[in-house]
């Protein structure tokens, strides 16, 4: 299939494996004994990475939103998201990134701010970490506890079961598997999720996601493409960009034609790993 066919193919993204349905049912049960919910969002796509199912399931509980992978997102836009979340709800929004790791103390301070001191309760209280696949929940758990408790990996659905850890004498923290929702109605958001690596590779076509990513980067982050790939002003279409990357990265197949799959993976890996720079794909509503 030539790369030019992707625009017309319009793949519909949908990924909701059986273990997620099981995880959702287990989470509903677990929430009955939870005092604070920590929702981990991808700082590059805070809206697309917010699970509407979770919003419905946790609406009675205090929420700490964490804009994770903040080092991969635009700093100014992330600050705007932080202000947006901190002014619009009763919850608290915090940042976490390689260059600004969230500390255990900050998290506990926020939990006490939302719940008050333990008082005469004899039992420790519980927080739960929730979020979509591959948003970095397990890495965050390891960071907060300074132990390698949770298995992490650079692909979605590594965590398959709940894990409960004692943080201190007052708090337990429960890590949960990544959850999507059964119908990804907003396909623009679904493509942004795929672009950041939330949806398992076997459920999407790399070429399709790369085409979408190329289109978006050309219209919104051209400077990053110029810096990384030295693109000419004449490159304005996704196919031209992918062809150029294939040429400069040597991912050409028979007869000097681009290996579209390999080139697509090159572009996606460059975006996901931050090699294109710190780029946000969503801005907060005005």
Long-range contacts (C-beta under 8 A, 24 or more apart in sequence): 1-207, 1-260, 2-260, 3-207, 3-211, 3-238, 3-239, 3-242, 3-243, 3-258, 3-260, 4-239, 6-205, 6-207, 6-208, 6-211, 6-238, 7-211, 7-238, 9-208, 11-204, 11-205, 11-208, 12-187, 13-184, 13-187, 13-190, 13-191, 13-193, 13-194, 13-199, 13-203, 13-204, 14-183, 14-184, 14-190, 14-203, 15-180, 15-184, 15-199, 15-200, 15-203, 15-204, 16-180, 16-181, 16-182, 17-157, 17-200, 19-157, 19-160, 19-177, 20-157, 20-177, 20-178, 20-179, 20-180, 21-182, 23-160, 23-176, 23-177, 23-179, 24-53, 24-179, 26-162, 26-176, 27-57, 27-128, 27-130, 27-176, 27-179, 28-57, 30-128, 30-162, 30-174, 30-176, 31-57, 31-58, 31-61, 31-128, 33-126, 34-61, 34-126, 34-127, 34-128, 34-174, 35-61, 35-62, 35-111, 35-115, 35-125, 35-126, 35-127, 36-61, 36-62, 36-63, 36-64, 36-111, 36-114, 36-115, 36-125, 36-126, 36-127, 36-128, 37-61, 37-62, 37-63, 37-64, 37-127, 37-128, 37-130, 38-63, 38-64, 38-66, 38-107, 38-127, 38-128, 38-129, 38-130, 38-173, 39-63, 39-64, 39-65, 39-66, 39-130, 39-131, 40-66, 40-68, 40-129, 40-130, 40-131, 40-135, 40-136, 40-137, 40-140, 41-65, 41-66, 41-67, 41-68, 41-131, 41-135, 42-67, 42-68, 42-69, 42-73, 42-132, 42-135, 42-136, 42-196, 42-198, 43-67, 43-68, 43-69, 43-70, 43-72, 43-73, 43-78, 43-81, 43-95, 43-97, 43-280, 44-69, 44-72, 44-73, 44-196, 44-279, 44-280, 44-281, 44-282, 45-189, 45-192, 45-193, 45-196, 45-280, 45-281, 45-282, 46-81, 46-85, 46-282, 46-284, 47-189, 47-282, 48-186, 48-188, 48-189, 48-190, 48-192, 48-193, 48-281, 48-282, 49-131, 49-132, 49-135, 49-193, 49-196, 49-198, 51-130, 51-131, 51-132, 51-179, 51-180, 51-181, 52-181, 53-179, 53-181, 54-130, 54-131, 54-179, 58-130, 62-90, 62-91, 62-114, 62-115, 63-89, 63-91, 63-92, 64-91, 64-92, 64-93, 64-94, 64-107, 64-110, 64-111, 64-114, 64-127, 65-91, 65-92, 65-93, 65-94, 66-93, 66-94, 66-95, 66-96, 66-102, 66-140, 67-93, 67-94, 67-95, 67-96, 68-96, 68-97, 68-131, 68-135, 68-136, 68-140, 69-96, 69-97, 69-135, 69-136, 70-95, 70-96, 70-97, 70-99, 70-100, 71-97, 71-98, 71-99, 71-100, 71-274, 71-278, 72-97, 72-272, 72-274, 72-278, 72-279, 73-97, 73-278, 73-279, 73-280, 74-278, 74-279, 74-280, 75-278, 77-280, 77-283, 77-284, 78-280, 80-283, 80-284, 81-284, 83-284, 84-284, 84-285, 96-136, 96-140, 96-143, 101-143, 102-140, 102-143, 102-144, 104-144, 104-145, 104-146, 104-167, 107-144, 108-167, 108-168, 108-171, 111-171, 118-170, 124-166, 124-169, 124-170, 124-171, 124-172, 125-170, 125-171, 125-172, 126-164, 126-171, 126-172, 126-173, 126-174, 127-167, 127-171, 127-172, 127-173, 127-174, 128-173, 128-174, 128-176, 129-173, 129-174, 129-175, 129-176, 130-176, 130-179, 131-178, 131-179, 132-178, 132-179, 132-180, 132-193, 132-198, 133-157, 133-177, 133-178, 133-179, 133-180, 133-198, 133-199, 133-200, 134-158, 134-178, 134-196, 134-197, 134-198, 135-178, 135-198, 137-175, 137-176, 137-178, 138-175, 141-165, 141-173, 141-175, 144-173, 145-173, 149-175, 150-175, 154-197, 155-197, 155-200, 155-201, 156-197, 156-198, 156-199, 156-200, 157-200, 192-281, 192-282, 195-268, 195-271, 195-281, 196-271, 196-272, 196-281, 197-268, 197-272, 206-261, 206-264, 206-265, 206-268, 207-260, 207-261, 207-264, 209-264, 209-268, 210-238, 210-242, 210-263, 210-264, 210-265, 210-267, 210-268, 211-238, 211-239, 211-242, 211-264, 213-267, 213-268, 213-271, 214-238, 214-241, 214-242, 214-267, 216-281, 217-241, 217-271, 217-276, 217-279, 220-281, 221-276, 221-277, 221-279, 224-276, 224-277, 224-279, 225-276, 227-276, 227-277, 228-270, 228-275, 228-276, 228-277, 241-267, 242-267
